[in-house]
Amino acid sequence: MRNKLRIMLLSMLLLFGSVFFIATSTQAFAASDVSSVSQIDTLSATQNVQSASSYQQGYQAGHNDAVSDCIRNTRIRPLARGLSDYSRGYVNGYDNARTHDRACTHRPQLPSNYIRGYQQGYNDAVTDCSSTRIRPLARSVNDYNRGYTDGYNFARTHDRACTKR
C-alpha cells in the first residue's frame, strides 16, 4: 500500500514538474499558437493534480473514518455517493480500511460458554459463602452448566471467602 502511494506521489510530482517546466519555458510562449496549446495543457495538468489531491484527501478521510468505526465497534456509516474525486477516494479508502486494516480485521474472541459459566459459578459461590447458603447445581451436559459447576466447586474449595483462612 505504501509503495503504491509513493509511486502515485512521485508520478504526481513528475507531472507537476513537467507542467511547471512547460509553463515557464520561453520556447512555449514564443508563438501565440504554441502559447494557447501550452495554456490548455497546463490547465488540464493542473486539474489532474487537483483531482488527484482531492481523491487522496477523500481516501484518507474514508480510511480514518473506517478505522474509527472499527475501534468504536459502531455500525458502518453510510458512504457518500457521488461522481466527485473526493467521494470516490472516500469510498475506496473506507472499503480498503474495512477489509485490510488491523483495527477492523483483528477482533478479540468472546469467551466461550464454558468460561462464562465458570465465571458466573465462581462469583455465585463467593456470594453464597458470605451468606452461608449452598445452591443446587444443574446437571445438564451443556458447556455453560459444566463451566458453572466447575467454577462453583472450585470457589467453594479454594476461595478465601469460602475457606475462611
N, C-alpha and C positions, 0 to 999 in steps of 0.2 A: 504494500500500500504506500509506504513512504517512497519507494523507488518510483512509483507511478507519479506521485505528487512532485518529486524532484524533476522528473522528465517533463511534466507539464509546465512547471515553473521555469525551467531552463528554456523550453521552446517558446514560452511567452516572452522571456527576456530577450531571446534571439530575435523574435518577431518585432518586439518593441525597438530594439537596437537598429534593426534594418529599416524600420519605418522612420526612425529618427534620422538615420543616415540619409535616406532618400529625401526626407523633408528639408534637411539642412544643406544638401548638396547644391552647389552653384550650378551644376550642369542641368539639374532638374528644372531650374527656373529660367533657363536660357531662352526657351521659346514658349510662347503662350499655349500652344497645343500640349507640349510636354508638361507645362505647369498645371494645366487643368486636369490632365491624366494623373499627375502626381498627387494633386489635391484629392481626387476621388480615391486613389489607392490609400492615401494617408487616412482619410475619413473611414473607409471600410476597415482598415487595420486597427484604428483606434476603437471602433465599435466592437471589433472582435476581442480586443484586450479588455474593454469594459464588460462585455458579456461574459468573458472567462472569469473575471474577478467577481462578477455578480453571481455566477454559478458557484465559485469557490466559497463565497460568503454564505450562500444558501446551503451548500453541502456541509459546511462547518456548523451552521446553526442547527440543521437537521440532525447531524451526528450528536451534537451536545444535548439536544432535546431528548433523543432516544436513550442516551446513557443516563440522563437524569430520570427518565421514566423507569428505566430498568432498576436503578438504585432505589427509587422510592416504591418500586413494585406497584406502579399505577397502571391504569389501562392505557392502551395505545391511543395517543391523541390523534384526532382527525388530521390528515395531511392536507396541506394546501394544494389545490388542484389549479393548474393554470399552464399557460404556454410560456411564461417568462423564464429566463435563465435561472433566476433565483429560486423559483418554485421547483424547477426540475432538479436543481442542485440540492434543495431541501429534501425532496422525496428520496433522491438517491443516497444522500448522507444518512437519513433516518433509517432507510431499509438496510443499508450496509452495517450500521451500528447494531441494529436489532439482530442481525444474523451472524455477525463476526466479532463484536466487541466482547471482551471478557465479562464486563459488568452485566451483559444480557444473556450470555450463554452459560456462565458458571453460577448455578443456583444451588444453595445448600439443600441437602436432603432433609426431609421431615423425619422425625423419629418414627420408628416402626410401632406397630400396635403393641408389641411386647414391651418395648421401652416405655411407652406411655402408660401401660398398665402397671409396670413395675414402679414407676414414679408415683402413681396415684396410690398404689398399695402401700408403699413406704410411707408416704405422707399420712395416710389414714391410720396406719399402725402407730405412728408417733402421736397422733391426736388421741387415739384410743388409749394409749399408755398413760397419758396425762389424766384421762377420765376413768381409768381402770375398767375399761369395757373391752370386750372381745367380739369382733364381728364374725358371723358365719361366712365362710368363703364359698364362692361359686365353684362348681365342679365341672363346668363345661370345658371343652377342649380348645377353644379358640385362643389365638395369641394374646389378646388383651387380658383375658382371665388368667392364663398361665403366668403372665408377667405380673399381674396384680397379686396373685398368690405368692409368687417368689419374693416380690418386694415387701409384702406384708410380713411374711415369715422372717425374712432377713432383718427387718427393722425390729421385730419383736425379740429376736435373739441377740442382736448386735448394737442397736442404737442406745445411746446413753440415757435417753428419756425412758426407755423400757427396762433396762437392766439396773437402773438406779445406782450406778457406780460413783 
